[in-house]
Amino acid sequence: EMQLVESGGGSVQPGGSLRLSCATSGFTFSSYGFNWVRQAPGMGLEWVSYISDGGGTMYYADSVKGRFTISRDNAKNSLYLQTNSLRAEDTAIYYCARDYTSGWYGGHYFDSWGQGTLVTVSS
Amino acid sequence: AIQLTQSPSSLSASVGDRVTITCRASQDISRALAWYQQKPGKAPRLLIYDASSLGSGVPSRFSGSGSGTDFTLTISSLQPEDFATYFCQHFNTYRGTFGGGTKVEIK
């Protein structure tokens, strides 16, 4: 059974840091790109970051560029998001999502998701 | 950056109704669009990708159509388990984006 399990969330003061993790199982982790997507309380979905299967390509939303770093460890089947200089507006549930590309139109989609980990930034 | 505008933001419908949700892109995105369903307290679920391809295990009452800038998600006969929020999504070369969401509520 395929599983994605996030961890590492918690409460932190503005300016603080957290390292989010996503442990996976049930599929060949190294064959897939991954994304982080977040959702502020009561709000919609916001894409945060993408990393390719080999880890050589990374993209970020403008709202987190320069503060967040996505990485992966294919030997540990795990995805990470280092979040620095956190702000109140970063408060959200953070989901890891497996990337799926059909190949026909160049689209990237998110075909499997974890349950999310909550990050709360408050003084 | 490409923006996705969904309408309506919410709707009320009854079991058995046909429901249509639209998503408009700020520029031509061919057919590179997906739809997701999210229930309260749960992660989103991929329903449709490439505008009209059904996701794994998704019931056939869900369908998608459109290309270019205008897209539609249709639920042919609304079931009790379909009351949820629906999001459209696109990922171009460098970033992803979601529509604002459409909440489908019980009439």
gemmi code that builds the backbone of each chain (N, CA, C; Angstrom):
import gemmi

chains = {
    "A": [
        ("GLU", (0.847, -1.195, 0.000), (0.000, 0.000, 0.000), (0.884, 1.247, 0.000)),
        ("MET", (0.542, 2.174, -0.878), (1.316, 3.408, -0.978), (1.004, 4.322, 0.196)),
        ("GLN", (2.052, 4.886, 0.814), (1.863, 5.807, 1.941), (2.815, 6.982, 1.850)),
        ("LEU", (2.306, 8.159, 2.229), (3.125, 9.349, 2.406), (2.747, 9.898, 3.786)),
        ("VAL", (3.742, 10.059, 4.652), (3.474, 10.478, 6.031), (4.370, 11.657, 6.373)),
        ("GLU", (3.728, 12.819, 6.574), (4.469, 14.023, 6.938), (4.687, 14.097, 8.442)),
        ("SER", (5.745, 14.800, 8.819), (6.030, 15.055, 10.227), (6.875, 16.307, 10.325)),
        ("GLY", (7.084, 16.779, 11.553), (7.971, 17.915, 11.754), (7.270, 19.239, 11.988)),
        ("GLY", (5.952, 19.266, 11.836), (5.232, 20.506, 12.079), (5.206, 20.844, 13.563)),
        ("GLY", (4.719, 22.039, 13.874), (4.632, 22.455, 15.252), (4.446, 23.953, 15.343)),
        ("SER", (4.574, 24.467, 16.554), (4.436, 25.897, 16.796), (5.814, 26.538, 16.874)),
        ("VAL", (5.968, 27.669, 16.235), (7.258, 28.355, 16.196), (7.004, 29.856, 16.174)),
        ("GLN", (7.932, 30.606, 16.714), (7.827, 32.063, 16.710), (8.235, 32.618, 15.348)),
        ("PRO", (7.741, 33.804, 15.016), (8.169, 34.445, 13.766), (9.693, 34.553, 13.710)),
        ("GLY", (10.245, 34.240, 12.538), (11.685, 34.223, 12.371), (12.313, 32.872, 12.629)),
        ("GLY", (11.534, 31.950, 13.162), (12.051, 30.630, 13.484), (12.119, 29.701, 12.287)),
        ("SER", (12.512, 28.453, 12.559), (12.709, 27.454, 11.501), (12.091, 26.128, 11.897)),
        ("LEU", (11.707, 25.365, 10.905), (11.252, 23.992, 11.085), (11.709, 23.182, 9.881)),
        ("ARG", (11.969, 21.891, 10.107), (12.271, 20.989, 9.002), (11.150, 19.968, 8.904)),
        ("LEU", (10.406, 20.033, 7.822), (9.322, 19.093, 7.588), (9.856, 17.878, 6.846)),
        ("SER", (9.312, 16.723, 7.163), (9.708, 15.477, 6.507), (8.479, 14.776, 5.946)),
        ("CYS", (8.710, 13.987, 4.900), (7.659, 13.163, 4.315), (8.262, 11.788, 4.052)),
        ("ALA", (7.883, 10.826, 4.847), (8.360, 9.458, 4.680), (7.406, 8.695, 3.782)),
        ("THR", (7.963, 7.975, 2.820), (7.111, 7.282, 1.856), (7.387, 5.786, 1.834)),
        ("SER", (6.406, 5.031, 1.358), (6.555, 3.593, 1.205), (5.533, 3.087, 0.201)),
        ("GLY", (5.774, 1.879, -0.306), (4.810, 1.248, -1.189), (4.988, 1.534, -2.663)),
        ("PHE", (6.020, 2.290, -3.037), (6.307, 2.562, -4.446), (7.779, 2.933, -4.571)),
        ("THR", (8.267, 3.057, -5.795), (9.679, 3.369, -6.043), (9.887, 4.871, -5.946)),
        ("PHE", (10.297, 5.315, -4.774), (10.416, 6.744, -4.469), (11.281, 7.470, -5.491)),
        ("SER", (12.390, 6.876, -5.883), (13.363, 7.556, -6.734), (12.871, 7.775, -8.163)),
        ("SER", (11.727, 7.228, -8.505), (11.188, 7.374, -9.858), (10.253, 8.567, -10.002)),
        ("TYR", (10.007, 9.272, -8.927), (8.998, 10.328, -8.941), (9.538, 11.667, -8.448)),
        ("GLY", (9.022, 12.744, -9.054), (9.182, 14.059, -8.472), (8.165, 14.244, -7.361)),
        ("PHE", (8.371, 15.253, -6.544), (7.474, 15.529, -5.430), (7.245, 17.026, -5.267)),
        ("ASN", (6.146, 17.319, -4.591), (5.762, 18.694, -4.325), (5.393, 18.868, -2.854)),
        ("TRP", (5.517, 20.096, -2.396), (4.889, 20.507, -1.135), (3.772, 21.492, -1.490)),
        ("VAL", (2.625, 21.276, -0.887), (1.448, 22.124, -1.074), (0.944, 22.480, 0.319)),
        ("ARG", (0.541, 23.724, 0.529), (0.067, 24.108, 1.847), (-1.337, 24.685, 1.788)),
        ("GLN", (-1.971, 24.698, 2.949), (-3.338, 25.194, 3.049), (-3.489, 25.921, 4.378)),
        ("ALA", (-3.627, 27.242, 4.311), (-3.868, 28.024, 5.518), (-5.251, 27.683, 6.072)),
        ("PRO", (-5.471, 27.867, 7.360), (-6.756, 27.500, 7.979), (-7.935, 28.135, 7.269)),
        ("GLY", (-8.864, 27.309, 6.815), (-10.071, 27.793, 6.162), (-9.873, 28.358, 4.771)),
        ("MET", (-8.678, 28.172, 4.209), (-8.363, 28.778, 2.919), (-8.161, 27.710, 1.843)),
        ("GLY", (-7.771, 28.164, 0.656), (-7.542, 27.251, -0.456), (-6.151, 26.654, -0.440)),
        ("LEU", (-5.819, 25.969, -1.524), (-4.535, 25.295, -1.663), (-3.516, 26.232, -2.305)),
        ("GLU", (-2.272, 26.141, -1.836), (-1.174, 26.922, -2.410), (0.007, 25.999, -2.668)),
        ("TRP", (0.423, 25.908, -3.929), (1.634, 25.150, -4.245), (2.848, 25.873, -3.684)),
        ("VAL", (3.782, 25.108, -3.090), (4.950, 25.690, -2.429), (6.246, 25.382, -3.175)),
        ("SER", (6.471, 24.110, -3.520), (7.767, 23.747, -4.080), (7.690, 22.402, -4.788)),
        ("TYR", (8.630, 22.184, -5.720), (8.743, 20.949, -6.495), (10.204, 20.522, -6.537)),
        ("ILE", (10.419, 19.191, -6.518), (11.754, 18.648, -6.731), (11.638, 17.468, -7.681)),
        ("SER", (12.566, 17.369, -8.618), (12.543, 16.300, -9.605), (12.982, 14.974, -8.995)),
        ("ASP", (12.834, 13.888, -9.776), (13.122, 12.551, -9.243), (14.570, 12.409, -8.785)),
        ("GLY", (15.489, 12.997, -9.506), (16.885, 12.902, -9.134), (17.355, 13.983, -8.180)),
        ("GLY", (16.488, 14.965, -7.944), (16.844, 16.041, -7.025), (17.563, 17.208, -7.671)),
        ("GLY", (17.781, 17.140, -8.980), (18.567, 18.173, -9.629), (17.801, 19.420, -10.035)),
        ("THR", (16.476, 19.333, -10.032), (15.636, 20.468, -10.418), (14.681, 20.790, -9.285)),
        ("MET", (14.632, 22.047, -8.924), (13.760, 22.505, -7.837), (13.096, 23.813, -8.249)),
        ("TYR", (11.835, 23.955, -7.887), (11.099, 25.191, -8.134), (10.442, 25.627, -6.829)),
        ("TYR", (10.214, 26.933, -6.726), (9.598, 27.479, -5.521), (8.557, 28.533, -5.872)),
        ("ALA", (7.543, 28.622, -5.042), (6.615, 29.742, -5.136), (7.338, 31.023, -4.732)),
        ("ASP", (6.940, 32.138, -5.324), (7.576, 33.420, -4.999), (7.468, 33.730, -3.512)),
        ("SER", (6.389, 33.289, -2.885), (6.137, 33.605, -1.480), (7.124, 32.942, -0.523)),
        ("VAL", (7.838, 31.915, -0.986), (8.769, 31.199, -0.097), (10.203, 31.184, -0.624)),
        ("LYS", (10.404, 31.695, -1.828), (11.734, 31.660, -2.439), (12.742, 32.384, -1.562)),
        ("GLY", (13.874, 31.731, -1.343), (14.923, 32.309, -0.517), (14.783, 31.977, 0.964)),
        ("ARG", (13.627, 31.449, 1.366), (13.406, 31.088, 2.773), (13.230, 29.578, 2.963)),
        ("PHE", (12.647, 28.911, 1.984), (12.396, 27.469, 2.075), (13.332, 26.732, 1.118)),
        ("THR", (13.714, 25.519, 1.507), (14.555, 24.670, 0.656), (13.981, 23.260, 0.633)),
        ("ILE", (13.703, 22.762, -0.562), (13.216, 21.398, -0.728), (14.405, 20.487, -0.995)),
        ("SER", (14.342, 19.271, -0.469), (15.403, 18.289, -0.711), (14.814, 16.892, -0.584)),
        ("ARG", (15.611, 15.898, -0.941), (15.162, 14.518, -0.858), (16.338, 13.610, -0.602)),
        ("ASP", (16.045, 12.439, -0.040), (17.051, 11.401, 0.182), (16.479, 10.116, -0.403)),
        ("ASN", (16.916, 9.780, -1.597), (16.355, 8.604, -2.268), (16.706, 7.297, -1.543)),
        ("ALA", (17.795, 7.282, -0.789), (18.154, 6.093, -0.029), (17.209, 5.864, 1.148)),
        ("LYS", (16.608, 6.961, 1.634), (15.694, 6.870, 2.775), (14.234, 7.012, 2.354)),
        ("ASN", (13.981, 7.124, 1.043), (12.614, 7.275, 0.538), (11.892, 8.451, 1.200)),
        ("SER", (12.606, 9.538, 1.375), (12.066, 10.665, 2.134), (12.263, 12.002, 1.435)),
        ("LEU", (11.303, 12.868, 1.656), (11.274, 14.235, 1.123), (11.339, 15.192, 2.302)),
        ("TYR", (11.948, 16.361, 2.078), (12.097, 17.325, 3.169), (11.743, 18.738, 2.693)),
        ("LEU", (11.383, 19.577, 3.659), (11.220, 21.004, 3.396), (11.802, 21.758, 4.586)),
        ("GLN", (12.928, 22.416, 4.365), (13.521, 23.263, 5.397), (12.865, 24.641, 5.283)),
        ("THR", (12.221, 25.058, 6.363), (11.523, 26.337, 6.364), (12.226, 27.282, 7.330)),
        ("ASN", (12.746, 28.394, 6.812), (13.459, 29.388, 7.620), (12.738, 30.728, 7.569)),
        ("SER", (13.097, 31.612, 8.494), (12.527, 32.968, 8.533), (11.011, 32.927, 8.436)),
        ("LEU", (10.413, 32.074, 9.237), (8.969, 31.855, 9.153), (8.189, 33.094, 9.553)),
        ("ARG", (7.062, 33.272, 8.872), (6.180, 34.409, 9.086), (4.795, 33.909, 9.474)),
        ("ALA", (3.990, 34.800, 10.019), (2.629, 34.416, 10.406), (1.853, 33.853, 9.222)),
        ("GLU", (2.101, 34.399, 8.045), (1.370, 33.958, 6.853), (1.819, 32.592, 6.344)),
        ("ASP", (2.846, 32.012, 6.946), (3.249, 30.646, 6.607), (2.455, 29.608, 7.404)),
        ("THR", (1.623, 30.060, 8.332), (0.796, 29.149, 9.112), (-0.140, 28.381, 8.186)),
        ("ALA", (-0.045, 27.052, 8.228), (-0.807, 26.229, 7.290), (-0.573, 24.752, 7.588)),
        ("ILE", (-1.412, 23.932, 7.018), (-1.125, 22.504, 6.918), (-0.258, 22.325, 5.675)),
        ("TYR", (0.828, 21.589, 5.832), (1.747, 21.334, 4.727), (1.599, 19.872, 4.300)),
        ("TYR", (1.272, 19.697, 3.023), (1.116, 18.365, 2.446), (2.279, 18.061, 1.510)),
        ("CYS", (2.773, 16.823, 1.546), (3.640, 16.370, 0.455), (2.756, 15.643, -0.551)),
        ("ALA", (3.074, 15.789, -1.819), (2.252, 15.223, -2.882), (3.151, 14.675, -3.982)),
        ("ARG", (2.896, 13.443, -4.379), (3.668, 12.829, -5.448), (3.303, 13.463, -6.782)),
        ("ASP", (4.320, 13.678, -7.601), (4.143, 14.329, -8.895), (3.852, 13.290, -9.975)),
        ("TYR", (2.863, 13.590, -10.814), (2.548, 12.739, -11.949), (2.507, 13.592, -13.209)),
        ("THR", (3.220, 13.138, -14.226), (3.216, 13.840, -15.508), (2.725, 12.876, -16.572)),
        ("SER", (1.611, 13.239, -17.218), (1.058, 12.321, -18.215), (1.878, 12.295, -19.483)),
        ("GLY", (2.579, 13.385, -19.758), (3.396, 13.447, -20.956), (2.718, 14.050, -22.155)),
        ("TRP", (1.386, 14.075, -22.162), (0.680, 14.556, -23.347), (0.729, 16.073, -23.487)),
        ("TYR", (0.513, 16.783, -22.394), (0.407, 18.231, -22.463), (1.409, 18.936, -21.553)),
        ("GLY", (2.324, 18.188, -20.980), (3.346, 18.795, -20.143), (2.879, 19.160, -18.750)),
        ("GLY", (1.698, 18.715, -18.386), (1.184, 19.077, -17.074), (1.773, 18.230, -15.958)),
        ("HIS", (1.927, 18.828, -14.794), (2.299, 18.108, -13.579), (1.065, 18.069, -12.684)),
        ("TYR", (0.790, 16.907, -12.172), (-0.365, 16.739, -11.304), (0.073, 16.054, -10.031)),
        ("PHE", (-0.803, 16.053, -9.033), (-0.456, 15.526, -7.715), (-1.347, 14.324, -7.436)),
        ("ASP", (-0.804, 13.109, -7.656), (-1.681, 11.944, -7.664), (-1.792, 11.226, -6.335)),
        ("SER", (-0.911, 11.501, -5.391), (-1.022, 10.918, -4.055), (-0.556, 11.942, -3.036)),
        ("TRP", (-1.262, 12.013, -1.918), (-0.994, 13.018, -0.909), (-0.832, 12.375, 0.474)),
        ("GLY", (-0.045, 13.017, 1.310), (0.002, 12.637, 2.707), (-1.158, 13.267, 3.468)),
        ("GLN", (-1.188, 13.065, 4.765), (-2.286, 13.588, 5.586), (-2.014, 15.020, 6.056)),
        ("GLY", (-0.773, 15.477, 5.881), (-0.422, 16.846, 6.231), (0.166, 16.983, 7.627)),
        ("THR", (0.951, 18.053, 7.805), (1.500, 18.407, 9.109), (1.290, 19.907, 9.313)),
        ("LEU", (0.825, 20.279, 10.493), (0.433, 21.662, 10.760), (1.613, 22.482, 11.268)),
        ("VAL", (1.839, 23.611, 10.624), (2.840, 24.577, 11.049), (2.110, 25.831, 11.520)),
        ("THR", (2.388, 26.244, 12.747), (1.773, 27.444, 13.309), (2.867, 28.430, 13.679)),
        ("VAL", (2.811, 29.617, 13.098), (3.808, 30.646, 13.353), (3.122, 31.775, 14.118)),
        ("SER", (3.515, 31.930, 15.375), (2.863, 32.918, 16.225), (3.764, 33.282, 17.385)),
        ("SER", (3.664, 34.540, 17.797), (4.439, 34.991, 18.960), (3.627, 34.804, 20.243)),
    ],
    "B": [
        ("ALA", (2.499, 35.296, -14.208), (2.106, 33.976, -13.729), (0.652, 33.690, -14.121)),
        ("ILE", (0.400, 32.431, -14.473), (-0.947, 32.018, -14.846), (-1.843, 32.022, -13.625)),
        ("GLN", (-3.040, 32.555, -13.773), (-4.031, 32.551, -12.696), (-5.237, 31.722, -13.128)),
        ("LEU", (-5.809, 31.015, -12.161), (-6.991, 30.198, -12.394), (-8.149, 30.767, -11.573)),
        ("THR", (-9.264, 31.042, -12.261), (-10.433, 31.610, -11.602), (-11.577, 30.617, -11.678)),
        ("GLN", (-12.035, 30.152, -10.531), (-13.135, 29.201, -10.474), (-14.448, 29.917, -10.205)),
        ("SER", (-15.512, 29.344, -10.760), (-16.857, 29.837, -10.463), (-17.857, 28.692, -10.515)),
        ("PRO", (-18.883, 28.742, -9.649), (-19.024, 29.717, -8.566), (-18.073, 29.373, -7.410)),
        ("SER", (-17.998, 30.226, -6.395), (-17.182, 29.914, -5.225), (-17.905, 28.930, -4.311)),
        ("SER", (-19.227, 28.897, -4.404), (-20.009, 27.911, -3.674), (-21.335, 27.690, -4.387)),
        ("LEU", (-21.926, 26.538, -4.138), (-23.230, 26.243, -4.720), (-23.963, 25.267, -3.814)),
        ("SER", (-25.278, 25.320, -3.863), (-26.123, 24.377, -3.134), (-26.843, 23.496, -4.140)),
        ("ALA", (-26.835, 22.213, -3.895), (-27.459, 21.270, -4.818), (-28.035, 20.091, -4.043)),
        ("SER", (-28.906, 19.363, -4.711), (-29.540, 18.200, -4.097), (-28.963, 16.920, -4.668)),
        ("VAL", (-29.099, 15.839, -3.915), (-28.682, 14.530, -4.410), (-29.420, 14.236, -5.714)),
        ("GLY", (-28.660, 13.803, -6.719), (-29.219, 13.520, -8.026), (-29.073, 14.652, -9.019)),
        ("ASP", (-28.735, 15.852, -8.556), (-28.569, 16.992, -9.451), (-27.330, 16.834, -10.324)),
        ("ARG", (-27.368, 17.487, -11.465), (-26.194, 17.635, -12.319), (-25.508, 18.930, -11.909)),
        ("VAL", (-24.222, 18.858, -11.631), (-23.470, 20.016, -11.130), (-22.326, 20.326, -12.077)),
        ("THR", (-22.154, 21.613, -12.378), (-21.076, 22.049, -13.256), (-20.277, 23.149, -12.582)),
        ("ILE", (-18.959, 23.002, -12.581), (-18.032, 23.986, -12.018), (-17.086, 24.399, -13.135)),
        ("THR", (-16.791, 25.697, -13.217), (-15.910, 26.163, -14.275), (-14.600, 26.712, -13.714)),
        ("CYS", (-13.588, 26.657, -14.542), (-12.252, 27.158, -14.208), (-11.720, 27.871, -15.441)),
        ("ARG", (-11.351, 29.128, -15.279), (-10.837, 29.913, -16.398), (-9.376, 30.272, -16.136)),
        ("ALA", (-8.515, 29.987, -17.094), (-7.099, 30.306, -16.998), (-6.828, 31.673, -17.628)),
        ("SER", (-5.834, 32.376, -17.081), (-5.526, 33.720, -17.561), (-4.799, 33.716, -18.905)),
        ("GLN", (-4.322, 32.537, -19.336), (-3.751, 32.386, -20.675), (-3.898, 30.944, -21.108)),
        ("ASP", (-3.638, 30.694, -22.372), (-3.819, 29.368, -22.949), (-2.915, 28.340, -22.263)),
        ("ILE", (-3.527, 27.296, -21.689), (-2.756, 26.227, -21.040), (-2.999, 24.875, -21.711)),
        ("SER", (-3.453, 24.910, -22.965), (-3.742, 23.675, -23.697), (-4.743, 22.836, -22.892)),
        ("ARG", (-4.403, 21.598, -22.557), (-5.281, 20.765, -21.731), (-4.607, 20.359, -20.428)),
        ("ALA", (-3.609, 21.121, -20.017), (-2.828, 20.781, -18.819), (-3.509, 21.274, -17.548)),
        ("LEU", (-4.639, 20.679, -17.233), (-5.420, 21.092, -16.066), (-5.937, 19.869, -15.329)),
        ("ALA", (-5.948, 19.976, -14.003), (-6.470, 18.907, -13.152), (-7.565, 19.448, -12.236)),
        ("TRP", (-8.377, 18.516, -11.734), (-9.406, 18.819, -10.740), (-9.191, 17.910, -9.536)),
        ("TYR", (-9.390, 18.487, -8.342), (-9.247, 17.765, -7.081), (-10.506, 17.935, -6.243)),
        ("GLN", (-10.780, 16.940, -5.432), (-11.861, 16.980, -4.452), (-11.230, 16.969, -3.060)),
        ("GLN", (-11.711, 17.838, -2.176), (-11.223, 17.824, -0.799), (-12.401, 17.845, 0.166)),
        ("LYS", (-12.404, 16.885, 1.077), (-13.401, 16.846, 2.145), (-12.787, 17.401, 3.422)),
        ("PRO", (-13.619, 17.925, 4.330), (-13.090, 18.560, 5.549), (-12.143, 17.645, 6.323)),
        ("GLY", (-10.979, 18.201, 6.684), (-10.001, 17.459, 7.468), (-9.224, 16.411, 6.701)),
        ("LYS", (-9.404, 16.362, 5.390), (-8.729, 15.357, 4.568), (-7.851, 16.021, 3.515)),
        ("ALA", (-6.903, 15.244, 3.000), (-6.075, 15.717, 1.901), (-6.888, 15.715, 0.607)),
        ("PRO", (-6.505, 16.560, -0.349), (-7.174, 16.524, -1.662), (-6.969, 15.181, -2.351)),
        ("ARG", (-7.876, 14.906, -3.300), (-7.844, 13.686, -4.096), (-7.905, 14.076, -5.563)),
        ("LEU", (-7.016, 13.513, -6.382), (-7.013, 13.797, -7.811), (-8.210, 13.134, -8.475)),
        ("LEU", (-9.051, 13.952, -9.142), (-10.219, 13.434, -9.853), (-9.972, 13.324, -11.355)),
        ("ILE", (-9.453, 14.402, -11.944), (-9.318, 14.547, -13.387), (-7.949, 15.143, -13.681)),
        ("TYR", (-7.271, 14.648, -14.703), (-6.036, 15.260, -15.173), (-6.073, 15.369, -16.696)),
        ("ASP", (-5.185, 16.179, -17.245), (-5.205, 16.453, -18.691), (-6.614, 16.863, -19.136)),
        ("ALA", (-7.270, 17.636, -18.306), (-8.589, 18.232, -18.556), (-9.746, 17.244, -18.546)),
        ("SER", (-9.513, 15.991, -19.009), (-10.646, 15.087, -19.155), (-10.345, 13.634, -18.815)),
        ("SER", (-9.119, 13.314, -18.412), (-8.775, 11.925, -18.054), (-9.137, 11.655, -16.597)),
        ("LEU", (-9.829, 10.534, -16.388), (-10.307, 10.200, -15.046), (-9.169, 9.636, -14.196)),
        ("GLY", (-9.045, 10.112, -12.957), (-8.053, 9.597, -12.052), (-8.361, 8.175, -11.612)),
        ("SER", (-7.389, 7.543, -10.982), (-7.528, 6.153, -10.558), (-8.646, 5.995, -9.529)),
        ("GLY", (-9.589, 5.100, -9.812), (-10.655, 4.812, -8.867), (-11.751, 5.857, -8.783)),
        ("VAL", (-11.730, 6.850, -9.654), (-12.731, 7.920, -9.617), (-14.008, 7.469, -10.348)),
        ("PRO", (-15.161, 7.639, -9.725), (-16.421, 7.207, -10.360), (-16.677, 7.932, -11.681)),
        ("SER", (-17.360, 7.241, -12.579), (-17.584, 7.776, -13.923), (-18.590, 8.923, -13.950)),
        ("ARG", (-19.258, 9.213, -12.839), (-20.168, 10.370, -12.819), (-19.386, 11.696, -12.853)),
        ("PHE", (-18.079, 11.626, -12.592), (-17.213, 12.800, -12.715), (-16.658, 12.855, -14.143)),
        ("SER", (-16.696, 14.053, -14.735), (-16.087, 14.225, -16.046), (-15.539, 15.643, -16.161)),
        ("GLY", (-14.542, 15.784, -17.019), (-13.946, 17.078, -17.263), (-13.891, 17.370, -18.749)),
        ("SER", (-13.933, 18.641, -19.070), (-13.844, 19.043, -20.474), (-13.177, 20.402, -20.566)),
        ("GLY", (-12.837, 20.773, -21.794), (-12.266, 22.079, -22.050), (-10.846, 22.022, -22.553)),
        ("SER", (-10.386, 23.164, -23.056), (-9.014, 23.321, -23.498), (-8.761, 24.809, -23.680)),
        ("GLY", (-7.494, 25.176, -23.708), (-7.157, 26.586, -23.870), (-7.281, 27.347, -22.571)),
        ("THR", (-8.371, 28.088, -22.409), (-8.561, 28.877, -21.201), (-9.805, 28.511, -20.394)),
        ("ASP", (-10.710, 27.746, -20.960), (-11.981, 27.456, -20.298), (-12.190, 25.964, -20.083)),
        ("PHE", (-12.444, 25.607, -18.825), (-12.543, 24.208, -18.427), (-13.763, 23.999, -17.535)),
        ("THR", (-14.261, 22.762, -17.546), (-15.461, 22.432, -16.778), (-15.306, 21.095, -16.093)),
        ("LEU", (-15.731, 21.040, -14.838), (-15.892, 19.778, -14.114), (-17.391, 19.545, -13.959)),
        ("THR", (-17.848, 18.365, -14.354), (-19.264, 18.032, -14.246), (-19.445, 16.786, -13.390)),
        ("ILE", (-20.405, 16.846, -12.480), (-20.848, 15.677, -11.729), (-22.242, 15.368, -12.257)),
        ("SER", (-22.402, 14.224, -12.896), (-23.643, 13.968, -13.636), (-24.844, 13.750, -12.716)),
        ("SER", (-24.627, 13.116, -11.576), (-25.711, 12.866, -10.623), (-25.101, 12.902, -9.230)),
        ("LEU", (-25.277, 14.016, -8.544), (-24.603, 14.261, -7.266), (-24.991, 13.224, -6.230)),
        ("GLN", (-23.980, 12.647, -5.594), (-24.177, 11.664, -4.548), (-23.835, 12.267, -3.184)),
        ("PRO", (-24.341, 11.687, -2.088), (-24.069, 12.262, -0.760), (-22.586, 12.438, -0.467)),
        ("GLU", (-21.761, 11.521, -0.968), (-20.327, 11.593, -0.691), (-19.610, 12.643, -1.545)),
        ("ASP", (-20.323, 13.302, -2.444), (-19.709, 14.311, -3.318), (-19.736, 15.712, -2.730)),
        ("PHE", (-20.395, 15.883, -1.591), (-20.410, 17.207, -0.970), (-19.026, 17.460, -0.394)),
        ("ALA", (-18.357, 18.467, -0.976), (-16.935, 18.687, -0.729), (-16.549, 19.993, -1.418)),
        ("THR", (-15.260, 20.329, -1.349), (-14.721, 21.479, -2.076), (-13.869, 20.974, -3.226)),
        ("TYR", (-14.010, 21.619, -4.377), (-13.318, 21.206, -5.597), (-12.375, 22.314, -6.058)),
        ("PHE", (-11.165, 21.907, -6.444), (-10.129, 22.847, -6.892), (-9.637, 22.450, -8.282)),
        ("CYS", (-9.395, 23.443, -9.130), (-8.672, 23.181, -10.369), (-7.201, 23.531, -10.137)),
        ("GLN", (-6.324, 22.985, -11.000), (-4.876, 23.145, -10.799), (-4.135, 23.067, -12.113)),
        ("HIS", (-3.095, 23.889, -12.244), (-2.208, 23.867, -13.407), (-0.780, 24.016, -12.918)),
        ("PHE", (0.164, 23.396, -13.633), (1.586, 23.503, -13.292), (2.313, 23.768, -14.599)),
        ("ASN", (2.803, 24.973, -14.784), (3.576, 25.254, -15.990), (5.036, 24.956, -15.723)),
        ("THR", (5.920, 25.486, -16.505), (7.320, 25.100, -16.458), (7.943, 25.294, -15.076)),
        ("TYR", (7.554, 26.341, -14.374), (8.295, 26.685, -13.163), (7.479, 26.738, -11.876)),
        ("ARG", (6.157, 26.715, -11.972), (5.375, 26.818, -10.743), (3.982, 26.276, -10.927)),
        ("GLY", (3.417, 25.893, -9.783), (2.046, 25.400, -9.790), (1.082, 26.459, -9.298)),
        ("THR", (-0.187, 26.293, -9.665), (-1.204, 27.219, -9.206), (-2.537, 26.503, -9.075)),
        ("PHE", (-3.335, 26.927, -8.121), (-4.670, 26.367, -7.884), (-5.717, 27.450, -8.059)),
        ("GLY", (-6.909, 27.028, -8.451), (-8.054, 27.905, -8.395), (-8.482, 28.103, -6.950)),
        ("GLY", (-9.379, 29.051, -6.728), (-9.789, 29.401, -5.384), (-10.706, 28.403, -4.699)),
        ("GLY", (-11.262, 27.477, -5.467), (-12.103, 26.444, -4.880), (-13.591, 26.717, -5.055)),
        ("THR", (-14.363, 25.628, -5.126), (-15.824, 25.685, -5.191), (-16.372, 24.728, -4.147)),
        ("LYS", (-17.104, 25.252, -3.185), (-17.684, 24.426, -2.144), (-19.080, 23.982, -2.570)),
        ("VAL", (-19.291, 22.672, -2.636), (-20.592, 22.113, -3.012), (-21.305, 21.691, -1.730)),
        ("GLU", (-22.412, 22.350, -1.451), (-23.149, 22.123, -0.210), (-24.504, 21.502, -0.496)),
        ("ILE", (-25.072, 20.923, 0.551), (-26.385, 20.277, 0.432), (-27.479, 21.329, 0.462)),
        ("LYS", (-28.409, 21.243, -0.496), (-29.545, 22.168, -0.519), (-30.592, 21.681, 0.476)),
    ],
}
model = gemmi.Model(1)
for chain_id, residues in chains.items():
    chain = gemmi.Chain(chain_id)
    for i, (resn, *xyz) in enumerate(residues, 1):
        res = gemmi.Residue()
        res.name, res.seqid = resn, gemmi.SeqId(i, " ")
        for name, pos in zip(("N", "CA", "C"), xyz):
            atom = gemmi.Atom()
            atom.name, atom.element = name, gemmi.Element(name[0])
            atom.pos, atom.b_iso = gemmi.Position(*pos), 0.0
            res.add_atom(atom)
        chain.add_residue(res)
    model.add_chain(chain)
structure = gemmi.Structure()
structure.add_model(model)
structure.setup_entities()
